[in-house]
Amino acid sequence: MSGLMQAIVAGAVLLSAALLVSAVLLARFLAGTRAELARLHARLDAQSGDRSGGPRPTQAPTLPVPVVTDLGRVPADRPDSSAALVPTPHQVVQATMQQPLVRVAVWSAGVRHALRPESRDRALSLARRELRRRSKVRRRAARHAARTTAVSTQWPDESDVGERAS
């Protein structure tokens, strides 16, 4: 396996490990937050004098998200076609929470594309081409520096040699 391929695999492994650690930390944080929420509910019940003892809802009820399937038709429950459908705050939160899943799917598709043999070969050829270009530029700079440097044609006399040696 080439060095670049090993680096890509090592990077993917490190990224996966980092994501796993962050997921574990997030789960622990959420568990602590839920416990704190339960303590706050109990404290609120104690302060308000509510002795009903009934369980408090921990999650808002899920509401069906309206899906537009027919454009141009007016639904039967909304005869006025000029009235705008305003989503509830819960619907907005639910739609927002679904976006990370989409982001992960897009990211994983990009990683799969990057690890395909065609993409790897293309990346290797681009890197090789860049290395050749840089070495060519360095050789040109060295030749240019050699041409422009003044070369002394006189032999050093004894005083110059003694000064350099000490």
ChimeraX attribute file (.defattr): number of C-alpha atoms within 10 A of each C-alpha:
attribute: neighborCount
match mode: 1-to-1
recipient: residues
	/A:1	5
	/A:2	7
	/A:3	8
	/A:4	13
	/A:5	13
	/A:6	11
	/A:7	11
	/A:8	15
	/A:9	13
	/A:10	12
	/A:11	12
	/A:12	13
	/A:13	12
	/A:14	12
	/A:15	12
	/A:16	12
	/A:17	12
	/A:18	12
	/A:19	12
	/A:20	12
	/A:21	12
	/A:22	12
	/A:23	12
	/A:24	12
	/A:25	12
	/A:26	12
	/A:27	12
	/A:28	12
	/A:29	12
	/A:30	12
	/A:31	12
	/A:32	12
	/A:33	12
	/A:34	13
	/A:35	12
	/A:36	12
	/A:37	13
	/A:38	14
	/A:39	12
	/A:40	12
	/A:41	15
	/A:42	14
	/A:43	12
	/A:44	12
	/A:45	15
	/A:46	11
	/A:47	9
	/A:48	8
	/A:49	9
	/A:50	11
	/A:51	8
	/A:52	7
	/A:53	8
	/A:54	7
	/A:55	7
	/A:56	10
	/A:57	7
	/A:58	10
	/A:59	6
	/A:60	7
	/A:61	8
	/A:62	9
	/A:63	10
	/A:64	7
	/A:65	13
	/A:66	9
	/A:67	6
	/A:68	6
	/A:69	7
	/A:70	8
	/A:71	6
	/A:72	7
	/A:73	8
	/A:74	12
	/A:75	10
	/A:76	7
	/A:77	6
	/A:78	11
	/A:79	9
	/A:80	10
	/A:81	11
	/A:82	8
	/A:83	8
	/A:84	8
	/A:85	9
	/A:86	8
	/A:87	10
	/A:88	11
	/A:89	9
	/A:90	14
	/A:91	16
	/A:92	12
	/A:93	10
	/A:94	14
	/A:95	11
	/A:96	10
	/A:97	11
	/A:98	10
	/A:99	11
	/A:100	10
	/A:101	10
	/A:102	11
	/A:103	11
	/A:104	11
	/A:105	12
	/A:106	12
	/A:107	12
	/A:108	12
	/A:109	12
	/A:110	11
	/A:111	13
	/A:112	11
	/A:113	13
	/A:114	15
	/A:115	15
	/A:116	10
	/A:117	10
	/A:118	11
	/A:119	13
	/A:120	16
	/A:121	12
	/A:122	12
	/A:123	14
	/A:124	15
	/A:125	12
	/A:126	12
	/A:127	13
	/A:128	12
	/A:129	11
	/A:130	12
	/A:131	12
	/A:132	12
	/A:133	12
	/A:134	12
	/A:135	11
	/A:136	12
	/A:137	12
	/A:138	12
	/A:139	12
	/A:140	12
	/A:141	12
	/A:142	12
	/A:143	11
	/A:144	11
	/A:145	11
	/A:146	11
	/A:147	10
	/A:148	9
	/A:149	8
	/A:150	8
	/A:151	8
	/A:152	7
	/A:153	6
	/A:154	6
	/A:155	7
	/A:156	9
	/A:157	8
	/A:158	8
	/A:159	8
	/A:160	10
	/A:161	10
	/A:162	9
	/A:163	8
	/A:164	7
	/A:165	6
	/A:166	5
